[in-house]
Amino acid sequence: MSQSLSAQVAAGAKPLDIITIGRASVDLYGQQIGTRLEDVASFAKSVGGCPCNISVGTARLGLKSALLTRVGNEQMGRFIREQLQREGVETRGIVTDPERLTALAILSVENEKSFPLLFYRDNCADNALSEDDIAEDFIRSARAVLVTGTHFSKPNTDAAQRKAIRIAKECGAKIVFDIDYRPNLWGLAGHDAGESRYIASDRVSAHLKTVLGDCDLIVGTEEEVLIASGESDLLQALKIIRSLSRATIVLKRGPMGCIVYDGPISDDLEDGIVGKGFPIEVYNVLGAGDAFMSGFLRGWLKGEPHATSATWANACGAFAVSRLLCAPEIPTWIELQFFLENGSKEKALRKDEAINHVHWATTRRRDIPLLMALAIDHRSQLEDIAEGRPELLARIPAFKALAVKSAAEVAAGRPGFGMLIDDKYGRDALYAAGAHRDFWIGKPIELPGSRPLQFEFSQDLGSRLIDWPVDHCIKVLSFYHPDDPAELKAAQVAKLRSAFEAARKVGREILIEIIAGKHGKLDDDTIPRALNELYDAGLKPDWWKLEPQASRGAWAAIDAVIEKRDPLCRGVVLLGLEAPYEVLKDGFAAARTSKTVKGFAVGRTIFADAAKAWLTGSMTDEQAIADMAARFKALVDLWLQLGETKAA
């Protein structure tokens, strides 16, 4: 625990809203839908496990959440920790187990009712959670602690959760119990019965009953309420739970919504606060309960009426069942509000373009408020410099790797830097850039110089993009002018649209570069008109890359278009077009007045002279690196200086 957090606790503050305790796994969900797990060929990876998912969901909905668990000292354990940090979840309670592996869960969607699920949890890390892992000051830092049913199934994890409950109650924190019943994790079913939701067990029921009296909120499905009570009749089960606990009880009923019981249980099952469900097509039920709990906790911990909490919970659950994965599908607060205000014409929410855009744009892997990139993705220009000579063409990959060294030298570990690198000549450069984890990396897909736009190598983007690292951004350049002939514009837009759809399908960011000045007049309304036309076509890229504008008025008009059409856009980066430093200086100054321009991606201004000299052998590696670094640094210093002047 950090000193600042400890100090807050010592002063009586509660810096965390919720600590969730228990399972943390890596989910591998089959990407082929409608087939047996035996026949799945590829999988999507995400964090998983009920409390892990809830920690993500509550963080996305604006709560300060933390996870208390164990992960292995290996790549999967580090993935969980890093992903939770990206989501804004406090990870100080995650213990690294040096002896055990991180748990895995593998699932397929066979049909709308069958979801074969395998748990790889034999002596896994989170099952080794112990009382020693429960730090008193950490528990005292939260307003509420969530415990989960599965982690009462083993003596050591049971003791750990009970210690957390005891500390939380002593400091006035609330106890939330997610019954989270998985029969095979209690040893009641075989390994292939992971999707089984209910097997009656007197042993399990007797054990869970001992937890109920300590709880302030108990949440479960009909089957989970039955197992927690030991009864076979639902109404009687609720009455048994009420006899043992004064907690608010939330009964989850899937597509029928939920019922909240905050007092005595009458003889009418419907005699509670009924939260209506949302008519959503079921795609995968796994994770729906975790999304539901996240939504309910957002309301409950913020003091909202139960009806409001139930509405948020049901909506979050609807998002989860309409999408494939668990934690990644839970909505953000912005997305939830968008859905509640606007609804959806789609029963399958995953097909709603407007909602999908809000979800994508509010769950990006990291914030990038500043981007200063060295562009070395040029192919035809370097081929021209090499004059087509085979011996010089063969040297281009090594030159691009030198450019990475020059950019890294300027960046010096600072954030806000990146590179544009192609995968025709840039494989070695891409590997080198990938070693700098803070680097933003963009890769082109267009056939150089094509107008109308064509893709390089193949027009089948899906098969190409699936091989890309998840944090590589697609860059596509289109020579597009709003005064172009209608037929040409239609062809350009269709190609850009296919690139955009491919990017969203495979989960990669996309930068669309528009150059209008080469094929028509460039005045103050040229680019604003072009952007409006592209937005009309349904294009909402993560980034725009635009040529320098002649006036500040042009940038103001561009700002207005982006802020109106897509306020969630990351912004604009400025391109260079081989302009000399003095010309770029004026372009930078005008762009710095823009609200949406976040930086630049300049290439030939930086590398052209070095490329000519190095390829022909008149410049050494060290000289080429120094030359490019000096030119790149001059642009970086200029951009940052102009930013300081603007701020002043």
Buried (B, 14 or more C-beta within 10 A) or exposed (E): BEEEBBEBBEEEEBBBBBBBBBBBBBBBBBBEBEBEBEEBEEBBBBBBBBBBBBBBBBBBBBBBBBBBBBBBBBEBBBBBBEBBEBBBBBBBBBBBBEEBBBBBBBBBBBEEEEBBBBBBBEEBBBBBBBBEBBBBEBBBBBBBBBBBBBBBBBEBBBBBBBBBBBBBBEBEBBBBBBBBBBBBBBEBBEEEBBBBBBBBBEEBBEBBBEBBEBBBBBBBBBBBBBBBBBBEEBBBBBBBBBEBBEBBBBBBBBBEBBBBBEEEBEEEBEBBBBBEBBEBBBBBBBBBBBBBBBBBBBBBBBEBEBBBBBBBBBBBBBBBBBBBBBBBBBBBBBBBBBBEEEEBEBBEBBEBEBBBBBBBBBBBEEEBEBBBBBBBBBBEBBBEBBEEEEEBBEBBBBBBBBBBBBBBBBBEEEBBBBBBBBBBBBBBBBEBBBEBEEBBBBBBBBBBEBBBBBBBEEEEBEEBBBEBEEBBBBBBBBBBBBEBEEEBBEBBBEBBBBBBBBBBEBBBBBBBBBBBBEBBEBBBBBBBBBBBBBBEBBBBBBBBBBBBBBEBBBBBBBBBBBEEBBEBBBBBBBBBBBBEBEBBBEBBBBBBBBBBBBBBBBBBBBBBBBBBBBBBEEBEEEBBBBBBBBBBBBBBEBBBEBBEEEEE
